[in-house]
Amino acid sequence: MEAPDLFRRVAAGDEAAFRSLFELFAPRFQAMAARITGSVAVADDIVQDTFLKIWINRDQLSELQHPGAWIKKICFFLSVNYVRRQAIRDKVMDKVEYQAELAAKGLSAGELTDFRQLLGFLNAAVQQLPEKQRIIYRLSREQGLSATDIAGEMNLAVSTVKNLLVMALKNIRLSLQHAGYPLLLALLIDLLL
């Protein structure tokens, strides 16, 4: 919606015309900014900033072919820039929180990444175990059941459960060695698991 007379009056510094311009465009711009930013409160601020820029640069209104589109573009770019700044701010805050969490645990980012990678290899190795070994391993190491409890649950002899668990640990150790982890670490995994 173009209102050439209204734009000319605003360009000349007419405050009443500026109020009319605000009343004419603010509701539509507020809706647009709210859709882009996801916040009505932020949209209100953006509309205020939009009209502040219009007032400061009002002399340009008389030179524009489509001043309504120019105003809309101002509001649009203020909204998009707000979203970009929020995304950057969120990334920075996530990084700061992540670093604080690492510091509290006494781990560096590299150490935590290495540990997560090791856990990934470990989970992959468990997934590759034969079915009975995988089930016995999970019952023993993840659920904390004893060999006797597992034997009762799976209807196997206790010695069979123990043998299958030893085989599962050996297979996991070999998988870790093939993935490039040293023998010492693979043996420590046996102790920790």
URQUI-V399014 format. One record per residue. N is the residue number from 1. RES is the residue in one small letter. PHI is phi in whole degrees, 0 to 359 (* if undefined). OMEGA is omega in whole degrees, -180 to 180 (999 if undefined). NEAR is the number of other C-alpha atoms within 10 Angstrom. Layout:
n->{N:N}
res->{RES:RES}
phi->{PHI:PHI}
omega->{OMEGA:OMEGA}
near->{NEAR:NEAR}
//
This chain:
n->{1:2:3:4:5:6:7:8:9:10:11:12:13:14:15:16:17:18:19:20:21:22:23:24:25:26:27:28:29:30:31:32:33:34:35:36:37:38:39:40:41:42:43:44:45:46:47:48:49:50:51:52:53:54:55:56:57:58:59:60:61:62:63:64:65:66:67:68:69:70:71:72:73:74:75:76:77:78:79:80:81:82:83:84:85:86:87:88:89:90:91:92:93:94:95:96:97:98:99:100:101:102:103:104:105:106:107:108:109:110:111:112:113:114:115:116:117:118:119:120:121:122:123:124:125:126:127:128:129:130:131:132:133:134:135:136:137:138:139:140:141:142:143:144:145:146:147:148:149:150:151:152:153:154:155:156:157:158:159:160:161:162:163:164:165:166:167:168:169:170:171:172:173:174:175:176:177:178:179:180:181:182:183:184:185:186:187:188:189:190:191:192:193}
res->{m:e:a:p:d:l:f:r:r:v:a:a:g:d:e:a:a:f:r:s:l:f:e:l:f:a:p:r:f:q:a:m:a:a:r:i:t:g:s:v:a:v:a:d:d:i:v:q:d:t:f:l:k:i:w:i:n:r:d:q:l:s:e:l:q:h:p:g:a:w:i:k:k:i:c:f:f:l:s:v:n:y:v:r:r:q:a:i:r:d:k:v:m:d:k:v:e:y:q:a:e:l:a:a:k:g:l:s:a:g:e:l:t:d:f:r:q:l:l:g:f:l:n:a:a:v:q:q:l:p:e:k:q:r:i:i:y:r:l:s:r:e:q:g:l:s:a:t:d:i:a:g:e:m:n:l:a:v:s:t:v:k:n:l:l:v:m:a:l:k:n:i:r:l:s:l:q:h:a:g:y:p:l:l:l:a:l:l:i:d:l:l:l}
phi->{*:253:226:306:295:298:296:297:293:295:300:278:97:286:291:295:294:296:299:296:298:299:298:286:261:304:299:292:290:296:295:297:296:294:296:288:271:80:217:291:297:295:300:301:297:294:297:300:296:300:287:296:297:298:295:296:254:301:297:285:302:288:270:274:288:229:297:298:293:298:295:300:296:301:297:300:291:297:293:296:297:299:298:297:298:296:297:295:299:297:296:297:295:300:296:296:296:298:296:295:296:296:297:295:272:78:247:275:300:296:295:294:296:298:295:295:294:299:297:297:297:298:297:296:296:295:297:275:293:301:307:296:299:298:296:296:302:297:296:286:272:266:253:73:281:281:300:296:297:295:301:293:289:261:59:234:286:301:296:295:299:297:297:294:292:298:295:297:297:297:296:296:301:296:298:293:295:295:279:102:276:294:303:302:294:298:292:297:301:304:291:285:281}
omega->{180:177:-172:-179:180:179:178:-180:178:180:179:177:-180:-177:178:177:179:177:178:178:178:-179:-179:-172:-173:-178:180:-180:178:179:180:-179:179:177:-177:-175:-178:-178:178:-180:178:179:177:179:-179:178:178:179:179:-177:173:178:179:-178:-180:-178:-174:-179:179:-177:-178:-179:-174:177:-179:-177:178:178:178:180:179:-180:178:-179:-180:-178:175:180:-180:178:177:-180:178:179:178:-180:178:180:179:178:180:-179:177:-180:180:179:179:179:179:178:178:-179:179:180:-180:180:172:179:179:180:179:178:178:-179:179:178:178:178:177:177:179:179:178:179:179:180:-178:180:171:-170:-178:178:-179:-179:-179:178:-178:179:-179:-171:-176:-180:175:179:177:179:179:180:180:180:179:-178:-176:180:179:174:180:180:178:179:-180:180:180:178:177:179:179:180:178:179:178:179:179:178:179:177:178:179:176:177:-176:-179:-179:180:179:177:177:177:177:-178:-178:-178:999}
near->{9:11:12:15:11:17:24:18:18:23:22:14:15:13:13:12:18:20:12:13:18:17:11:13:16:19:13:13:24:22:16:19:27:19:13:15:20:14:13:15:12:16:24:18:14:24:28:16:15:23:21:12:14:21:17:11:11:20:16:15:23:17:11:12:11:15:19:17:13:15:17:18:14:18:25:19:14:20:26:14:13:18:15:13:12:13:12:12:12:12:12:12:12:12:12:12:12:13:15:12:14:15:12:9:10:11:14:13:14:9:12:14:12:12:13:12:12:15:12:12:17:19:12:14:20:21:14:15:18:13:11:14:22:19:18:23:26:15:17:18:13:10:10:12:16:16:20:15:15:21:18:13:11:13:10:13:14:16:12:12:25:18:13:19:22:15:16:23:24:15:18:24:24:17:20:22:16:11:13:10:15:12:14:11:13:21:17:11:15:14:9:8:11}
//
